[in-house]
Amino acid sequence: MANKLEITLARSPIGFEKSQGLTARALGLTKRGMTVVRPNNDSIRGMVFKIRHLLSVQEVEVAEEAEAI
């Protein structure tokens, strides 16, 4: 089992610093209400922390798929 973060853009980054909008885009969030699943690591957590006022975040358990040979 691998921990992942389910990240939803709850508020629009319009009206905030430009770097916050760019951080949302780097996470793959382009529209309000959009949800992405990202690995739970330090770099993703840092981006989430920077724009935490715009996001809704939940930890999810995702079963890792076996690699095809």
Phi and psi restraints in degrees (value plus and minus 20) as a CYANA .aco file:
   2 ALA   PHI    -140.9  -100.9
   2 ALA   PSI     116.4   156.4
   3 ASN   PHI     -99.6   -59.6
   3 ASN   PSI     115.7   155.7
   4 LYS   PHI    -154.2  -114.2
   4 LYS   PSI     143.9   183.9
   5 LEU   PHI    -130.9   -90.9
   5 LEU   PSI     110.0   150.0
   6 GLU   PHI    -117.6   -77.6
   6 GLU   PSI      92.2   132.2
   7 ILE   PHI    -132.9   -92.9
   7 ILE   PSI     106.4   146.4
   8 THR   PHI    -139.7   -99.7
   8 THR   PSI     112.7   152.7
   9 LEU   PHI    -101.0   -61.0
   9 LEU   PSI      83.7   123.7
  10 ALA   PHI    -105.8   -65.8
  10 ALA   PSI     -51.9   -11.9
  11 ARG   PHI    -146.9  -106.9
  11 ARG   PSI     132.3   172.3
  12 SER   PHI     -95.0   -55.0
  12 SER   PSI     119.9   159.9
  13 PRO   PHI     -97.6   -57.6
  13 PRO   PSI     -20.7    19.3
  14 ILE   PHI     -84.1   -44.1
  14 ILE   PSI     112.2   152.2
  15 GLY   PHI      75.8   115.8
  15 GLY   PSI     -26.1    13.9
  16 PHE   PHI    -126.3   -86.3
  16 PHE   PSI     157.2   197.2
  17 GLU   PHI     -76.3   -36.3
  17 GLU   PSI     126.2   166.2
  18 LYS   PHI     -78.9   -38.9
  18 LYS   PSI     -57.0   -17.0
  19 SER   PHI     -83.9   -43.9
  19 SER   PSI     -47.8    -7.8
  20 GLN   PHI     -91.7   -51.7
  20 GLN   PSI     -57.6   -17.6
  21 GLY   PHI     -85.8   -45.8
  21 GLY   PSI     -57.8   -17.8
  22 LEU   PHI     -88.4   -48.4
  22 LEU   PSI     -54.3   -14.3
  23 THR   PHI     -86.4   -46.4
  23 THR   PSI     -61.6   -21.6
  24 ALA   PHI     -81.4   -41.4
  24 ALA   PSI     -62.1   -22.1
  25 ARG   PHI     -85.7   -45.7
  25 ARG   PSI     -58.1   -18.1
  26 ALA   PHI     -84.4   -44.4
  26 ALA   PSI     -50.0   -10.0
  27 LEU   PHI     -96.8   -56.8
  27 LEU   PSI     -31.3     8.7
  28 GLY   PHI      75.9   115.9
  28 GLY   PSI      -6.4    33.6
  29 LEU   PHI    -119.9   -79.9
  29 LEU   PSI      89.4   129.4
  30 THR   PHI    -130.8   -90.8
  30 THR   PSI     -41.5    -1.5
  31 LYS   PHI    -152.5  -112.5
  31 LYS   PSI     128.7   168.7
  32 ARG   PHI     -81.3   -41.3
  32 ARG   PSI     115.9   155.9
  33 GLY   PHI      71.0   111.0
  33 GLY   PSI     -28.2    11.8
  34 MET   PHI     -93.9   -53.9
  34 MET   PSI     121.3   161.3
  35 THR   PHI    -143.1  -103.1
  35 THR   PSI     117.2   157.2
  36 VAL   PHI    -151.3  -111.3
  36 VAL   PSI     138.1   178.1
  37 VAL   PHI    -135.2   -95.2
  37 VAL   PSI     104.3   144.3
  38 ARG   PHI    -147.7  -107.7
  38 ARG   PSI     135.0   175.0
  39 PRO   PHI     -84.5   -44.5
  39 PRO   PSI     130.7   170.7
  40 ASN   PHI    -110.1   -70.1
  40 ASN   PSI      67.2   107.2
  41 ASN   PHI    -153.6  -113.6
  41 ASN   PSI     154.9   194.9
  42 ASP   PHI     -83.0   -43.0
  42 ASP   PSI     -57.6   -17.6
  43 SER   PHI     -88.7   -48.7
  43 SER   PSI     -61.0   -21.0
  44 ILE   PHI     -88.2   -48.2
  44 ILE   PSI     -62.2   -22.2
  45 ARG   PHI     -81.7   -41.7
  45 ARG   PSI     -55.3   -15.3
  46 GLY   PHI     -85.3   -45.3
  46 GLY   PSI     -61.6   -21.6
  47 MET   PHI     -85.8   -45.8
  47 MET   PSI     -60.8   -20.8
  48 VAL   PHI     -82.7   -42.7
  48 VAL   PSI     -61.8   -21.8
  49 PHE   PHI     -82.3   -42.3
  49 PHE   PSI     -57.4   -17.4
  50 LYS   PHI     -84.6   -44.6
  50 LYS   PSI     -55.9   -15.9
  51 ILE   PHI    -140.1  -100.1
  51 ILE   PSI      13.5    53.5
  52 ARG   PHI     -79.7   -39.7
  52 ARG   PSI     -45.7    -5.7
  53 HIS   PHI     -94.9   -54.9
  53 HIS   PSI     -30.3     9.7
  54 LEU   PHI    -124.5   -84.5
  54 LEU   PSI     -29.2    10.8
  55 LEU   PHI    -136.2   -96.2
  55 LEU   PSI     141.3   181.3
  56 SER   PHI    -143.0  -103.0
  56 SER   PSI     104.6   144.6
  57 VAL   PHI    -146.2  -106.2
  57 VAL   PSI     117.1   157.1
  58 GLN   PHI    -156.1  -116.1
  58 GLN   PSI     123.5   163.5
  59 GLU   PHI    -105.2   -65.2
  59 GLU   PSI     117.8   157.8
  60 VAL   PHI    -149.7  -109.7
  60 VAL   PSI     128.8   168.8
  61 GLU   PHI    -115.9   -75.9
  61 GLU   PSI     106.2   146.2
  62 VAL   PHI    -143.7  -103.7
  62 VAL   PSI     106.3   146.3
  63 ALA   PHI     -93.5   -53.5
  63 ALA   PSI     111.8   151.8
  64 GLU   PHI     -96.3   -56.3
  64 GLU   PSI     118.0   158.0
  65 GLU   PHI    -102.8   -62.8
  65 GLU   PSI     126.3   166.3
  66 ALA   PHI     -90.1   -50.1
  66 ALA   PSI     120.8   160.8
  67 GLU   PHI     -92.7   -52.7
  67 GLU   PSI     118.3   158.3
  68 ALA   PHI     -98.5   -58.5
  68 ALA   PSI     119.0   159.0
